[in-house]
Amino acid sequence: MNQFKGSIAILGSGNIGISLAKGLVKASYAEPGQISLTRRNIANLSMLADRGFITSTDNASVAASADLIVLAVLPQQLNQLLDQIKPVVNAEKQVFISVASGVSCADIRSKLGEQVQVIRAMPNTAIAIGQSMTCVATDNASKENVDEVIRMFETVGSASKINEDLMTSATALCACGIAFFLRAIRAASQGGVEIGFHADEALKMAVQTAKGAADLLLQMQSHPEQEIDKVTSPKGCTIAGLNEMEHNGFSSSLIKGIKLSAVKAGALYTKE
């Protein structure tokens, strides 16, 4: 991979920001010294400072010298952050990457200036192990800058460009979706305990089975129903279990949960 030549600022370095920074270095996208991290409690970044990352509590000074600026605070904290960095924005040089849920590119430009190039990105917590599904969207950034941001997030998983009007939906399906699949694994492990396994055994079995199911679809490029058909025989135990789950609303409840999360994600940010 060609190493990024500029500097990167990650403003609001919580779990997502720290994981992104580590992933970029692990994938040789950037060196620690190219990446600045900010956080109100800088003591939480001490281990990263020891590894060569630049750490600070001053968002404006860090943003002033960066080429790529990742806005990684909560939606409720974004307006305050934008007010802090607005005086140092250089629209000709800088690209802003927002991972804040429910905040449009236009919302950010209304605070920083209409000429600013803004790209939204929605990773999930699997970024911590380089397995994120990150959706990327923009309404004004150049193809070159979008391609660079996609390349950046591909160092920590998979990345896809989507239309901006689908970003809230991507939040529900990919970012919230991690929790939905984790809850399904947890439920499967509890079922395993009920049928005779110790809790640690049941969890290990459920986790590996879920991983195998996902890898089957990724590597075989197949549809879930194709793989389900391979393990459902007439009058068999698999179809009996599946039908019992469906009678109790398994698919329906998952769909409803995703839809509700999308509604909530779109209402996290207030412009004022």
C-alpha positions as CSV (number, residue, x, y, z in Angstrom):
1,M,0.0,0.0,0.0
2,N,1.2,3.5,-0.8
3,Q,1.6,5.5,2.4
4,F,-0.4,8.6,2.9
5,K,1.9,11.6,2.5
6,G,0.0,14.2,4.6
7,S,-1.1,14.6,8.2
8,I,-4.2,13.2,9.9
9,A,-6.1,14.7,12.8
10,I,-8.7,12.6,14.7
11,L,-10.7,15.0,16.8
12,G,-12.5,13.2,19.6
13,S,-10.5,10.0,20.0
14,G,-12.9,7.5,21.6
15,N,-13.2,3.9,20.6
16,I,-13.7,4.5,16.9
17,G,-11.0,7.2,16.6
18,I,-8.4,5.2,18.5
19,S,-9.2,2.0,16.6
20,L,-8.9,3.9,13.3
21,A,-5.5,5.4,14.3
22,K,-4.1,2.0,15.3
23,G,-5.5,0.4,12.1
24,L,-3.9,3.0,9.8
25,V,-0.5,2.4,11.4
26,K,-0.9,-1.4,11.4
27,A,-1.8,-1.4,7.7
28,S,1.2,1.0,6.9
29,Y,-1.2,3.7,5.6
30,A,0.5,6.2,7.9
31,E,3.2,6.4,10.6
32,P,2.2,7.3,14.2
33,G,3.9,10.7,13.9
34,Q,1.5,11.6,11.0
35,I,-1.6,11.1,13.2
36,S,-2.7,13.6,15.9
37,L,-5.4,12.5,18.4
38,T,-7.4,14.8,20.6
39,R,-9.5,14.1,23.7
40,R,-10.6,16.1,26.7
41,N,-8.9,13.7,29.1
42,I,-5.6,13.3,27.5
43,A,-4.4,10.8,30.1
44,N,-6.6,8.2,28.2
45,L,-4.2,8.7,25.2
46,S,-0.9,8.2,27.1
47,M,-0.3,4.7,25.7
48,L,-0.7,6.0,22.2
49,A,1.6,8.9,22.9
50,D,4.2,6.4,24.0
51,R,3.9,4.7,20.6
52,G,4.6,8.0,18.8
53,F,1.2,9.4,18.1
54,I,0.7,13.1,18.7
55,T,-1.8,13.8,21.4
56,S,-3.5,17.0,22.5
57,T,-6.5,18.6,24.1
58,D,-6.5,21.5,21.7
59,N,-8.7,20.7,18.7
60,A,-8.0,23.9,16.9
61,S,-4.2,23.7,16.9
62,V,-4.3,20.1,15.8
63,A,-6.8,20.8,13.0
64,A,-4.8,23.8,11.8
65,S,-1.9,21.7,10.5
66,A,-3.8,18.6,9.3
67,D,-4.8,17.5,5.8
68,L,-7.4,14.9,6.7
69,I,-9.5,15.9,9.7
70,V,-11.7,13.2,11.2
71,L,-14.6,14.5,13.3
72,A,-15.1,11.6,15.7
73,V,-17.2,13.2,18.5
74,L,-20.8,12.3,19.4
75,P,-23.5,14.2,17.4
76,Q,-24.4,16.1,20.5
77,Q,-20.9,17.4,20.8
78,L,-20.3,18.2,17.1
79,N,-21.5,21.9,17.1
80,Q,-19.1,22.8,19.9
81,L,-16.2,21.1,18.0
82,L,-17.0,22.9,14.8
83,D,-17.1,26.2,16.5
84,Q,-13.6,25.5,17.9
85,I,-12.0,24.6,14.6
86,K,-13.8,27.1,12.3
87,P,-11.1,29.8,12.6
88,V,-8.4,27.5,11.3
89,V,-10.2,25.8,8.4
90,N,-8.4,25.9,5.1
91,A,-11.0,24.8,2.5
92,E,-8.4,24.5,-0.3
93,K,-6.1,22.2,1.6
94,Q,-8.2,20.2,4.0
95,V,-10.8,17.4,3.8
96,F,-13.2,16.7,6.6
97,I,-14.4,13.2,7.4
98,S,-17.4,13.0,9.8
99,V,-18.3,9.8,11.6
100,A,-21.1,11.5,13.5
101,S,-24.5,9.8,13.1
102,G,-27.3,11.8,11.5
103,V,-25.2,14.8,10.5
104,S,-25.3,15.7,6.8
105,C,-22.4,17.1,4.8
106,A,-24.5,20.3,4.3
107,D,-24.9,20.6,8.1
108,I,-21.1,20.7,8.6
109,R,-20.5,23.1,5.7
110,S,-23.1,25.4,7.2
111,K,-20.8,25.7,10.2
112,L,-17.4,25.6,8.5
113,G,-18.0,27.3,5.1
114,E,-19.7,26.2,1.9
115,Q,-16.4,25.5,0.1
116,V,-15.2,22.9,2.6
117,Q,-15.1,19.3,1.3
118,V,-16.9,17.0,3.7
119,I,-17.1,13.2,3.5
120,R,-19.3,11.2,5.8
121,A,-18.1,7.8,7.0
122,M,-20.0,5.3,9.1
123,P,-17.7,2.5,10.5
124,N,-18.6,0.1,13.2
125,T,-16.8,-1.2,16.3
126,A,-15.2,-4.1,14.4
127,I,-12.8,-1.4,13.2
128,A,-10.9,-2.4,16.4
129,I,-9.9,-5.7,14.7
130,G,-9.7,-4.5,11.1
131,Q,-13.1,-5.9,10.2
132,S,-15.3,-2.8,10.0
133,M,-18.0,-2.3,7.4
134,T,-17.7,1.4,6.6
135,C,-20.1,3.3,4.3
136,V,-18.8,6.5,2.8
137,A,-20.8,9.3,1.2
138,T,-20.5,12.9,0.1
139,D,-22.4,15.7,-1.7
140,N,-19.5,17.8,-2.8
141,A,-16.1,16.2,-2.4
142,S,-13.9,15.3,-5.4
143,K,-13.6,11.7,-6.6
144,E,-9.9,11.8,-5.7
145,N,-10.7,12.7,-2.1
146,V,-13.5,10.2,-1.8
147,D,-11.2,7.5,-3.2
148,E,-8.6,8.4,-0.6
149,V,-11.1,8.1,2.2
150,I,-12.3,4.8,1.0
151,R,-8.7,3.6,0.7
152,M,-8.1,4.8,4.3
153,F,-11.1,2.9,5.7
154,E,-10.3,-0.2,3.7
155,T,-7.2,-0.6,5.9
156,V,-9.6,-1.4,8.8
157,G,-12.1,-3.6,7.0
158,S,-14.4,-3.2,4.0
159,A,-15.6,0.2,2.6
160,S,-18.3,1.1,0.1
161,K,-19.5,4.4,-1.3
162,I,-23.2,5.0,-1.0
163,N,-25.6,7.9,-1.6
164,E,-25.7,10.3,1.3
165,D,-29.5,9.9,1.8
166,L,-28.7,6.3,2.8
167,M,-26.2,7.1,5.5
168,T,-28.7,7.0,8.3
169,S,-29.8,3.6,7.1
170,A,-26.2,2.5,7.0
171,T,-25.9,3.5,10.6
172,A,-28.7,1.2,11.6
173,L,-27.6,-1.8,9.4
174,C,-23.8,-1.6,10.0
175,A,-23.0,0.3,13.2
176,C,-26.1,-0.7,15.2
177,G,-26.1,-4.0,13.4
178,I,-23.0,-5.2,15.3
179,A,-25.1,-5.2,18.5
180,F,-27.9,-7.1,16.7
181,F,-25.7,-9.9,15.5
182,L,-24.0,-10.1,18.9
183,R,-27.3,-10.4,20.6
184,A,-28.2,-13.3,18.2
185,I,-24.9,-15.0,19.1
186,R,-25.7,-14.5,22.8
187,A,-29.1,-16.0,22.4
188,A,-27.7,-19.0,20.5
189,S,-25.2,-19.6,23.3
190,Q,-28.0,-19.5,25.9
191,G,-29.9,-22.0,23.9
192,G,-26.7,-24.2,24.0
193,V,-26.6,-24.0,27.8
194,E,-30.3,-25.1,27.9
195,I,-29.6,-28.2,25.8
196,G,-26.6,-29.3,27.9
197,F,-23.4,-27.4,27.3
198,H,-21.4,-25.3,29.8
199,A,-21.7,-21.6,29.1
200,D,-18.1,-21.2,27.9
201,E,-18.4,-24.1,25.6
202,A,-21.8,-22.9,24.2
203,L,-20.4,-19.4,23.5
204,K,-17.4,-20.8,21.7
205,M,-19.6,-23.0,19.5
206,A,-22.0,-20.2,18.8
207,V,-19.3,-17.7,17.9
208,Q,-17.5,-20.0,15.6
209,T,-20.8,-21.1,13.9
210,A,-21.7,-17.5,13.3
211,K,-18.3,-16.7,11.9
212,G,-18.5,-19.7,9.6
213,A,-21.9,-18.6,8.4
214,A,-20.6,-15.1,7.6
215,D,-17.5,-16.5,5.9
216,L,-19.6,-18.9,3.8
217,L,-21.5,-15.9,2.3
218,L,-18.4,-13.8,1.8
219,Q,-16.2,-16.5,0.2
220,M,-18.9,-18.4,-1.7
221,Q,-20.6,-15.1,-2.8
222,S,-23.9,-16.9,-2.2
223,H,-27.3,-15.9,-0.8
224,P,-28.3,-16.9,2.8
225,E,-31.2,-19.0,1.5
226,Q,-28.8,-21.0,-0.7
227,E,-26.7,-22.0,2.3
228,I,-29.8,-22.6,4.4
229,D,-31.2,-25.0,1.8
230,K,-28.0,-27.1,2.1
231,V,-28.7,-27.8,5.8
232,T,-32.5,-28.2,5.7
233,S,-33.7,-31.7,4.8
234,P,-37.4,-32.8,4.6
235,K,-38.9,-33.3,8.1
236,G,-35.5,-32.5,9.5
237,C,-34.4,-30.8,12.7
238,T,-33.0,-27.6,11.1
239,I,-36.2,-26.7,9.3
240,A,-38.2,-27.4,12.5
241,G,-36.0,-25.0,14.5
242,L,-36.1,-22.3,11.8
243,N,-39.8,-22.5,11.5
244,E,-40.3,-22.3,15.3
245,M,-38.1,-19.1,15.3
246,E,-40.1,-17.6,12.5
247,H,-43.4,-18.4,14.1
248,N,-42.1,-16.3,17.1
249,G,-41.0,-13.4,14.9
250,F,-37.3,-13.9,14.5
251,S,-36.9,-12.2,11.1
252,S,-39.7,-9.7,11.7
253,S,-38.3,-8.5,15.0
254,L,-34.8,-8.0,13.4
255,I,-36.3,-6.0,10.6
256,K,-38.3,-3.9,12.9
257,G,-35.3,-3.3,15.1
258,I,-33.2,-2.1,12.2
259,K,-36.0,0.2,11.0
260,L,-36.4,1.8,14.5
261,S,-32.6,2.3,14.9
262,A,-32.6,4.1,11.6
263,V,-35.3,6.5,12.8
264,K,-33.4,7.1,16.0
265,A,-30.1,7.6,14.2
266,G,-31.6,10.3,12.1
267,A,-32.7,12.3,15.2
268,L,-29.4,12.3,17.2
269,Y,-28.2,15.7,15.9
270,T,-29.7,19.1,16.3
271,K,-28.4,21.9,14.1
272,E,-28.6,24.6,16.8
